[in-house]
Amino acid sequence: MSLPKKPLAPALVSSHLPADVFERIASALERLAPPHPRPPDFTTADAYIWYPPVRTLAPVPRVNRVDMSLLKGIDRMRDILVENTARFARGLPANNALLWGARGMGKSSLVKAAHAAVNAALQATLGTEAGVLKLVEIHREDIESLPDLMTLLRCAPYRFLVFCDDLSFDAQDTSYKSLKAVLEGGIEGRPDNVILYATSNRRHLLSRDMIENERGSAINPGETVEEKVSLSDRFGLWLGFHRCSQDEFLAMVEGYVGYYGVPVDAATLRREALEWATTRGSRSGRVAWQYVQDLAGRLGVTLAEKGP
């Protein structure tokens, strides 16, 4: 025996609600929906920062970068990256690049300096004021929004170098899968006008502990490890940065001192610089710059905000 169906409440079936009620409901739903990304005015700057919450690119009027001539001890990596960047800017095939290795050795500085050098060369050749190649920074914690950024850049009439500094992934972090799909493997693929450069202290972007744990606990450890480390394989260009020698460290210090005109004799500079590196327990471009900042401050010399 079936029970009679209960009739719907009149309010739910009424079609005589005022028109403004439906308009208010539609407006509320639009406010809840994520906003459509608006293409920015790429003529206002040569560098931008991606902000996923509002799905927009904010222009950077002045990029915090160091002059290419001050990057010492990384000549081979410099030449390879500049050549790869120049090919991409000219519309030729080029690889995504992973700059990995010792901290403070100029990985992120090289990316920004290469962008400036290539843009300057193109501007001189084409006779244009605006840069042809745009630098777009995406923060590590925003990697999952990378597909949205690609959609925004795909139809823009410029070429883009998307840069992520200090990229790495920890246990239980699955956001690397978004990056894998964008780099290679997704049905859309990476847009032809976009290249991605990343810096990391880890060659495979994952800690050694994570890889070893997968080998020890997984049912098929080989497959699991392959899935983890395949991310770095999607970067066609690997550039390794290693700790500098004492001579290279002193060359970095001397380069900064000469560039900014800091008045100090060679013997004092050598003695203080080596002592500074010893107290820090390392030699790198970052340590060299920190010593020059301290030296300039003691001598009352202004560095004119040109530092890295």
Secondary structure, 3 states (H helix, E strand, C coil): CCCCCCCCCHHHHCCCCCHHHHHHHHHHHHHHCCCCCCCCCCCCCCEEEEEHHHCEEEECCCCCCCCHHHCCCCHHHHHHHHHHHHHHHCCCCCCCEEEEECCCCCHHHHHHHHHHHHHHHHHHHHCCCCCCEEEEECCHHHHHHHHHHHHHHHCCCCEEEEEECCCCECCCCCCHHHHHHHHCCCCCCCCCCEEEEEEECCCCCECHHHHHHHHHHCCCHHHHHHHHHHHHHCCCEEEEECCCCHHHHHHHHHHHHHHHCCCCCHHHHHHHHHHHHHHHCCCCHHHHHHHHHHHHHHHCCCCCCCCC
